[in-house]
Amino acid sequence: MPATRLSMLLRLLVMTLVVVVVVKLLSQPRQVVPGGKMNRATIHRFWNKNSGKEQEPQKQDASPAEGSPQEAKGRPGQPERPERPEEAEKLPLAPRGLPSHDPNAPPLKVVHLDLKGAAPKLKYLEQIFPLFSSLGATGVLLEYEDMFPYEGELKVLRSPYAYSAEDIKTILNLAKLSKLQVIPLVQVFGHLEFVLKHGQYTALREVGDFPNSLNPHAPGSQTLIQTMVTQVLDQHPDCPWLHIGADEVFGLGESQDSKNWLHSHKGDKGKMYLDHVVAVARFIIEKRPGIRLLMWDDMMRKISVSILKGRDGNCTHT
């Protein structure tokens, strides 16, 4: 009997706690966004059948550096987004935020999409691009890796689920519909696992056991990068920007080729890094004059200012 009574008391206590929690949840006021529209309804409208139409963004307090209050509320006079991707041809080829040497030009506000592994379907991009635009983004950085439709000898790099060339055209049109500048990203030094994991490219690894970083001195390294860059640029003929990654080049300086180079160049690993990046940059600029290049900065933080400015007397870095 005592055990039965204890069990009943425990059940009663648990039921009492559940009732208290439910009452508290039901008594809380429902969150409402400015203007009286509820968050849940706003999210639902984004995913409904009419998601192809732009939704008016929520009003936000914006500092001068982030944009004027007028920009936060939307851009008056902006044409409504066409419902069919093919109508993108009717839109101007110069979306807002187009790169310019004008120091007063507005900066790009970019969303980085890392597409490897589980790249979104085109239908999802058709829905998410207008959302990016409504939140103030002016560009998308597309890091394809194995989702790019490489051809020829590079076809081995493609994932079985890679986008097709037609898919790339559709993505560019969808971005144009939402006034988003597309910036393709091609890794040229580190983060090359999707390339160096393949047998025909293992000889280009900086460290034999790890496929992450490229040996900049190995015969064929520059040819590989140039071929990759060329194919990506060919699929993005109107893009004025290209991102070359070049971050987290782990193991740099550990191959025998690199050790030999460092021995004859006073151990200057920073210069070795820059020599490769500059060679890639010069190739890209010669191939597409006027293009503007981007790269991550982490590897340059340990390089001296004199080397970065090309004061070493041997190489001028631009």
N, C-alpha and C positions, 0 to 999 in steps of 0.2 A: 504493500500500500504506500509506504513512504516514497518509493521509486516512482510509482504512478503519479502521485501528487506533484513530485518535482518535475516530471515530464510535462504535466499539464501547465504548471506555472511557467516553464520555459517557453512553451508554445504561446501562451497568453502574452508574455513579454515581447516575443518576436512580432506577433500580430499587432501589438500596440505600437511598436517602433515603425512598422510599415505604414500604419495609418497616419502617424505623425508626419512621416516623410511625404506621403502623398498629399496631405493637407497643405503642407508648406509649399510644395511645388505648384499646386493649383492656385494658391493664394498670391503667388508672385505675379506682378504686372508683366504683360507681354511687351517685349522690346519693340519699339517703333522707331524707324529712321526719320530724319528730318523730312517734313512734308507730309507726314502721316502714313507713309507706305511702310509696310512691315517687311523686315528682312527676309522672312521665309517666302513671302509672295514675290519679292524681287528675285530671289534665287530661282524660284519656280519658273518665272517668266523667261529667265535666261535659257532654261533647258526645254521650254515648250516648243511647239511647232513653229511659232513665229520668231524663233531665236535669230533668224537671219536679219531681222530689223534691229537697228541700233537702239539701245535703251538709254534714256537720259541718265548720266552718272549722278551719284549722290554729291551733294554740295560738300566741299571740304575746305578747311582753312589752309591756304597755301602761302608759304613764305615767298618773298620776291624771287629767291633763287630757284624755287620749285615751279614758279609760274604764277601768273596774275589770277585774281579771283575770276575774271572772265574765262580764263582757260579752264579753271576747275569746273565751271558750270557747263562747259561745252562751247563749241565754236559756231556762232550764229552764221547762217547762210551756207553751212556745209551741206552738200547734196546728200539726200538720203541714200543709204547703201543699197545698190541694186541687188535683187534677189538671185540673179544668175551670175556665176563666175565669168561667163563669156562677156558680160557687159563691162568687165574691167577695162576693156580696150577704149571705152568712152571716157575714162578718167584720165587726168593729166599724168604724164610720166614722172613728174617731180613732186613726190609727196612731201609733206611738211617735215622739216628737219633734214633736208637734203644737205650733205656736207658742203661747207663753203669755207673759204679762207677768210671770210668776213668775221672779225672777232666779235661782232655784235649778233651774229647768227645764233638762233636758239640751239642749245645742245640737244643731242639725241638722248632720248629716254628709252632704254633698250631692255627687253625681256630676253633672258638667255634660255634657250630650249636645248637641252642635252638629249639628242634623239636616239642614242645608242641603247640597245637592249629592249626597250618597249616604246617605240616611236608611236605617237598618236596617229589615228586614222585621219584621212582628209576631212571627213564629216565633223570630227571633233575640232580640227583647226578652223573649219568654217564657222564654228560657234565661238571658239575661244579668242580668235583674232579681234572680233568686234569688242569683246570684253576688255582686252588689253588696251585698245584704242580709247574706249570710254573711260578708262582709269588714268589716261594721260600718257601712255606709251606712244612712242613715235617710231619704234623699230623693233625687230626681232633678230636675235643672234642665233643662227641655226648651226649647231654643232652636229654634223651628220655622222661622222665616223663610218661605220659599216652599213649605215642606212642610205648612203649615196649610191646611185647606179653606176658604179665604175665599169668601164668597158675594157676590152682588149686584155692585155696581160694583167691588168688590175682587177679583172672581174672576180678573181678569187677573194677579194676583200669584201665583196657584197654579202650581206646577210640574206638568208632565204626570204626575209620579209622586207627587203630594201625597197625604197620608193623607186618607181620607174621614172624615165625621163619625162613622160607625160605628167606624172604626179608632181614633179618639180615645177613644171609650168603652171599646174593648177595651184600649187602653194604660192607661187609668186603672184598669181592673179588674185588669190584670196587676200594676200597681204596688201596688195594695191587697193583692193576694195575698202579695206579698213585704214587706209592711209599709213601703212606701216612700211618702213624701209627695211628690206631684207639684207642682212649681213651674214654671208656664209663664213663658217670657221673651218679651216683646214689645219690640222696639227702637223707641224713640220719638224719637231724635235723630240719632245716628250709626249706621253700619252699615245704612243703608237702601238699599243698592244694588238689592236685589230689588224695591224699590218705585219708586225714582226713575229707574231705567233705562227705564221705560215712558213713552211719549210724552206721555200725559195728565198725567204728574206731573213732567215736566222743569222746569216753572215753579216748583216748590217746592224746587229745589236751592239750597243756599247758594252753591255755585260752579257756574256753568253747565256747565262742561266735565266735572264730576265728580259722579257720582250717589251719593256716600257720605253726605253730611250734609244735613239738612233746614234750610231757611231758616225760623227760628221766627217771622218777621214776615210771611211771604207769606200772603195770603188763601187759606184752605183747608188750611193746615198743621195747625191744631188739629183741624179736622173730620176730616181723614185719620187722625190718630193716635187720636182718640176712636172712630172707626168700627172701626179695627183692634183696639183694646183691648176694645171691647164684644163683638166676635165671638169673641175668644179667651176672655173671661170667661164668655160664654154656653155655651161648650163645656166649661168647667171650673167647674161650679156649686158644687162643694164645696171648692174650693181656697182655703185661707186666706192664701196667699202669692201675690204677683205680682212678677216681676222686670222692670224697665223698661229695663234696659241702660244707655243714656245715656253710654256710654264712647266715647272716641276720636272726638270730633266735630271731625274735621279740617276746616280752612278756616273755622271759625266766626269771624264778624266781617268776612268778605271780600265779602259781597254788598253792593249799594248800600243795601238796606234796613237791614242791620246797621250799616253805616258811618254812616248817618243817625242811627240809634238811639244809637250810641256817642258821636256828636258832641254829642248833647243829654243824655247821662248820664255825662259826665266820663270817657269811654273805659272804663267798667267792664264788661269782657267777662264777668267772673265773675257779676255780677248779671244780665246778659243770659242767661247759661246757666241760672242758677237760676230766673229768671222763667218760662222755658219748662218746666223740669222740675216746678216747683211747680204750674203750671197743669195739667199732665198729672196730677200726683198728686192734686190736689184733685178733679178730675173722677172719677178712679178711686174715691176714698174716698166721694164722694157717691153714686156708682153702687152700690158695695158697702161699706157701713159695716162697720168692723171688720177689713177686709182689711189685711194688713201688706205693705209695699212694700220691695223690695230694688233696689239699683242698684250699678254699679261705681263706684269712687271716684277714678279717675285724673284726671278733669276737675276735681274739687274740691280737689286737692292744691295748686293755684295760686291758690285763692280765699282771701281773708283770713278770719280767724276771725270778725270782726265782721259780715261779709256773710253768712257761713254761719249765724250766730245771729240774723240779721234785725235788726241794729242800725243799718241804713242809714237808718232813719226813713221809708222809703217802702214796704217790703214785709216782711212777717213770713214767714219760711220755716219750714215745719213738717216 
